[in-house]
Amino acid sequence: MIALRATNLTKQYGNKTVVNNLNLEITSGSIFGFLGQNGAGKSTFINMITGLVRPTSGTFEILGAAGNSLNDVRTRIGVLPDYSTFYENFTALDHLKYFSKVLGLKLTTEELKNVLRDVQLEEAMNTKTKNYSFGMKKKLGIAQALINKPDILFLDEPTSGVDANSILGIHSLIRKVAAEGTTIFLTSHNLDEVEKLCTEIAIMNKGSIQTKGTMSELRSQYQKSITVYVKHEMIDNETQQKLTIELSKLVKVLSISATHSEFIVQHESAIPELNKYLVMQQVNVYRLEVEEASLEEIFLNLGVEVRSA
C-alpha cells in the first residue's frame, strides 16, 4: 500500500522552479529518509504535501486522499517541524491537553502522560516550557506530533540539539512507531542516523530526485568495489604465495600477510567464494569484515555537500 505518491509535482516562484516534476512513492509502514542540500527543494516539497503551499502543477496523494482533499486526512497526519514554538507558561502536559482538544481527541491524562514518558519527559511533564532546553522542546514537539497516533509522521531533524542518550531513545521510539504501522518521513542532517534508521532513502538535488532506493541499492549504484578484511590464523610464506596466485583469479586486488589479508572485490557475490576457498585450504578464518560505502560517501559520489544535507 502506498502512503504517499507525488506525480510530476512542481512548484515555481516567478521564473524560479524550486520543485521540478518530482515523482515519488512511499510505501506504508516504511521509514523514509529525504535528503538534499539546503535549497534543494525539500522544505517546499514537504510544505506542498502537508497543505501549506499550493503546487504550481502536478498532483499528489497522501493516505489515499488527493491533494485537494487533505481535510479528510489531516487528523491522521503528525508533523514535527525543525523548530517548534510553545506557550511559555504551559507545562508539557498542558500543551498535550490543549492540542488534543484542538484535534478533537478524547485522551485521558494518563494516556497523555504515557506519550511524554515515551519521549523521556516524564520528569519534566509539569515544568513550564519557558524553562525547557532546546532538546526538551524537541522531545515535546515529537510528543505533540504523536498524540493522534498518526498514520504518517513527518519528522524534520528529530534529534538536532538532543543529547546522545536521548538520541538513542528517539531512535528506539521511531522504530517502535514504524513497527506499529506508521509511515515515517524523516529529514536529517545526520547521515549516519538516516543510514541506520531508514528502510529507503531519496536524495534531492535542484528540485528533483537524484537517486532513490534502499542502502543496499544505493551502494550497488555508487560503490565501484568492496574491500574485505580477513583476520586468519598464522600462515607461512609458501601458503601466502599460493593464496596470492589462486585468489588473483577471483578478486580484483589482494594483499596477503601472515595473519591479516585484504581483498578488493567488484561484487559482494565474491565474498562467500573467497571465504569458502580459505576454508578449503584449511586456513582458519577468525574474522571477516566488509567495508561498504556509507551514505556520506554516496553523497560525495553524487557531488552533494555533506554539510548541507
Long-range contacts (C-beta under 8 A, 24 or more apart in sequence): 1-27, 1-28, 2-26, 2-27, 2-28, 2-61, 3-27, 3-28, 3-29, 3-30, 3-62, 3-63, 3-151, 3-152, 3-183, 4-49, 4-60, 4-61, 4-62, 4-63, 4-152, 4-183, 4-185, 5-60, 5-61, 6-45, 6-49, 6-58, 6-59, 6-60, 7-58, 7-59, 7-60, 8-57, 8-58, 8-59, 9-45, 9-48, 9-55, 9-57, 9-58, 9-59, 9-60, 10-55, 10-56, 10-57, 10-58, 11-41, 11-44, 11-45, 11-48, 11-53, 11-55, 11-56, 12-56, 17-207, 18-44, 18-207, 19-44, 19-45, 19-48, 19-55, 19-207, 20-206, 20-207, 20-208, 21-58, 21-208, 22-58, 22-204, 22-207, 22-208, 22-209, 23-209, 24-202, 24-209, 24-212, 26-183, 26-185, 26-200, 27-183, 27-200, 28-151, 28-181, 28-183, 29-178, 29-181, 29-182, 29-183, 30-178, 30-183, 30-184, 30-199, 30-200, 31-174, 31-175, 31-178, 31-184, 31-186, 31-197, 31-198, 31-199, 31-200, 32-183, 32-184, 32-185, 32-186, 32-198, 32-199, 32-200, 32-201, 32-202, 33-186, 33-187, 33-188, 33-194, 33-197, 33-198, 33-200, 33-201, 33-202, 34-185, 34-186, 34-187, 34-201, 34-202, 34-204, 35-187, 35-188, 35-191, 35-194, 35-201, 35-202, 35-203, 35-204, 35-299, 35-309, 36-203, 36-204, 36-205, 36-210, 36-304, 36-309, 37-205, 37-304, 37-305, 37-308, 37-309, 38-308, 40-204, 40-205, 40-206, 40-207, 41-204, 41-206, 41-207, 41-208, 42-187, 42-204, 45-204, 46-154, 46-156, 46-185, 46-187, 49-154, 50-77, 50-79, 50-154, 62-152, 63-151, 63-152, 73-151, 75-103, 75-104, 75-148, 76-148, 76-150, 76-151, 76-152, 77-150, 77-151, 77-152, 77-153, 77-154, 78-145, 78-146, 78-148, 78-150, 78-152, 78-153, 78-154, 78-182, 79-145, 79-153, 79-154, 80-141, 80-142, 80-144, 80-145, 80-153, 80-154, 80-155, 80-156, 80-158, 81-141, 81-156, 82-156, 82-157, 82-160, 84-137, 84-138, 84-140, 84-141, 84-144, 86-129, 86-132, 86-137, 86-140, 87-129, 88-128, 88-129, 88-130, 89-128, 89-130, 90-128, 90-129, 91-125, 91-126, 91-127, 91-128, 91-129, 92-116, 92-121, 92-124, 92-125, 92-126, 92-127, 92-129, 92-132, 92-140, 92-143, 93-125, 93-126, 95-129, 95-140, 95-144, 96-143, 96-144, 96-147, 99-144, 99-147, 100-147, 100-148, 103-147, 103-148, 105-147, 105-148, 107-147, 112-147, 115-143, 115-146, 115-147, 116-140, 116-143, 118-143, 118-146, 118-173, 119-143, 119-146, 119-169, 119-170, 119-173, 120-166, 120-169, 133-161, 134-161, 135-161, 135-162, 135-163, 135-166, 138-162, 139-166, 139-170, 142-170, 142-173, 146-177, 149-182, 150-182, 151-181, 151-182, 151-183, 152-182, 152-183, 152-184, 152-185, 153-177, 153-182, 153-183, 153-184, 153-185, 154-185, 155-184, 155-185, 155-186, 155-187, 156-187, 157-187, 157-188, 157-189, 158-186, 158-188, 159-188, 159-190, 159-193, 160-188, 160-189, 160-190, 167-193, 171-196, 171-197, 188-309, 189-307, 189-308, 189-309, 191-294, 191-295, 191-296, 191-299, 191-306, 191-309, 192-294, 192-295, 192-296, 194-295, 195-294, 195-295, 201-295, 203-298, 203-299, 203-302, 203-304, 205-302, 205-304, 210-302, 210-304, 211-298, 211-302, 215-295, 218-293, 218-295, 218-298, 219-292, 219-293, 219-298, 222-293, 222-297, 222-298, 222-301, 222-302, 223-292, 223-293, 223-297, 223-298, 224-266, 225-252, 225-264, 225-265, 225-266, 226-264, 226-265, 226-266, 226-267, 226-268, 226-271, 226-290, 226-291, 226-292, 227-262, 227-263, 227-264, 227-290, 227-291, 228-262, 228-263, 228-264, 228-265, 228-271, 228-274, 228-288, 228-289, 228-290, 228-291, 229-260, 229-261, 229-262, 229-287, 229-288, 229-289, 229-290, 229-291, 230-260, 230-261, 230-262, 230-263, 230-274, 230-278, 230-285, 230-287, 230-288, 230-289, 231-259, 231-260, 231-285, 231-286, 231-287, 231-288, 232-259, 232-260, 232-261, 232-278, 232-283, 232-284, 232-285, 232-286, 233-259, 233-283, 233-284, 233-286, 234-258, 234-259, 235-259, 235-283, 239-281, 239-283, 242-281, 243-278, 243-281, 243-283, 246-277, 247-274, 247-277, 250-274, 250-277
